[in-house]
Amino acid sequence: MCIGGAGAAGIVLARQSVQSKLGVIVLESGGENLEAEQQALNDGEVVDGVHPPAHLYRQRRLGGSTTIWGGRCVPLDEQDFWKRPHVPLSGWPFDRSALHPFYESAQTLLEAGVFDYSAATALRGVELVEAFRDPDMLAEGLERFSPPTNFWKRYRAELAKSAPVTVIKHATCLRLSGDQAVTGLECAGAGDVRFKVRARAVVLAVGGLETVRVLAHSGYGNHSGMLGRTYMCHIEAALGQLRLSPANRGVQFGFERTNDGIYCRRRFTLRPERQDALGILNAALRLHHANVVDPSHRHPVLSAIYLTKKLLIPEYARKFTVLEHEAMRSFRNDVGLWLGHIRNVTFGAPQLAGFAFSWVLRHYLAYRRIPYVALPSAAGTYPLDFTGEQAPNPESRVSLARETDRYGVPRLKIDWRPSELDWLTLSRMLRELRRSLEGCGCGTVEYDEQRLDQDARASTAPMGGHHIGTARMSESPSAGVVNADGRMHDVDNLYVAGCATFPTSGQANPTLTIVAMALRLAQYLETRLGG
């Protein structure tokens, strides 16, 4: 068996093959570290200008994107697998129960503790918001955080000791060859030497974008016309502000530790029946700290974060442009904005020093590190972060561009398109949270009611690292690219691993489900291929 890609899915498949005695070759386009020449193969064309550049968040190196991920682990919900009348092309070929045993094993591989995502059992009974009660708006769901696990560093020793597994770095898969079955992979190695790998079965675990490129360039997978279509990212937005009543009402903001010692955070979600009644997608709302750009928060740590990112990280300097425009409403000019931050840092120097010492210990020196900064608000106000499912849309697609890379392989053209349902989900989630908070007297959600739908449309953006649905699973060959086992409908020995196969995205980060699905595929391949 040959596995293309040494990210989470590829390494899980190779690791499981050790137990089944299957001979495996793993091909990875990069090496141990990031290399500009290999990364340049990820360059491509983006149509709309909203989607991040094609090369961002993609890593051509051993470990793949697990070398840079933040560690957030969340399983898909039951309703994510259902066929929902208001969600086009929804429904998986199986329900979540089919993944449950693999979720538990994936949890172990990701070093995220036990498979328990309920605050009622994983924590010590403290509420997200004191006295918050609502039958439809739920506040006990958790996100668990992996250390985060770099799969190559964590599992390379196991693979190295295994005779059946051969890992070849600097081996870029250019195209597949064969007819009714794949007979081999044409590859480029170090120094651009060309070679071919022959295998009984081939698994593409190269990510949701590169999967389209390899398949389309090889002439496989488009029997239904769905290859590269229904391209989904998760929708993210920062809109609205939760205001507690009274301001000192108890709230669990920031990171907690589960009973088994795992960092976690809580969020608001809607009961599936309420999602159906509102005709919206699955989504989550998290509490966030104050806008770092506006120094009126008077917090030295937040000002230090702003100044550091503004001056040292160009990517954040660009992101801050819009936020700075909003903050200028409170200041006459740039000088006032900068002086405000300098004042916060100067007068809060002791607090900043204490935080910096703690942060270095917990984030940089610990293996299981605290994921990011989350500071409570003395004023009882918290901006809201939205993460939502994106509806499958055949017009949102990834295809081959005219330009080619140095090997003559066409680059990718990304035409990401949101839909009205994506924007509607954000505005209705905010209205629902306000209704539930006001109903139990815990506070409210502040936003401009007259402009909410317009603001929802303007503020949503794709979560650039999640490339979902480009080789979707389907029961019928006419509706997708692969079947429920991840095997190509029209090719007997070609498989796809990763979130490219997900028919819908849910609201959960995909890594946990990617690993669970890879474990499921490994079990199937062991049975089908034998020793």
Buried (B, 14 or more C-beta within 10 A) or exposed (E): BBBBBBBBBBBBBBBBBBEBEBBBBBBBBBBBEEBEEBBEBBBBBBEEEEBBBBBEBBBBBBBBBBBBBEBBBBBBBEBBBBEBEBBBBBBBBEEBEBBEBBBEBBBEBBBBBBBBBEBEEBBEEEBBBEEBEBEBBBBBBBBBBBBBBBBBEBBBEEBEEBEBBBBBBBBBBBBBBBEEEBBBBBBBBEEEEEEEBEBBBBBBBBBBBBBBBBBBBBEBBBBBEBBBBBBBBBBBBBBBBBBBEEEEBEBBBBBBBBEEEBBBBBBBBBBBEBBBEBBBBBBBBBBBBBBBBBBEBBBBBBBBBBBEBBEEEEEBEEBBEEBBEEBBEEBEEEEEBBEBBEBBBEEBEEBBEEBEEEBEEBEEEEEBBBBEBBBBBEEBBBBBBBBBBBBBBBEBBBBBBEEEBEBEBBBBBBBBBBBEBBBBBBBBBBBBBBBBBEEEEBBBBBBEEEEBBEBBBEBBBBBBBBBBBBBBBBBEBEBBBBBBBBBBBBBEBBBBBBBBBBBBBBBBBBBBBBBBBBBBBBBBBBEEBEE
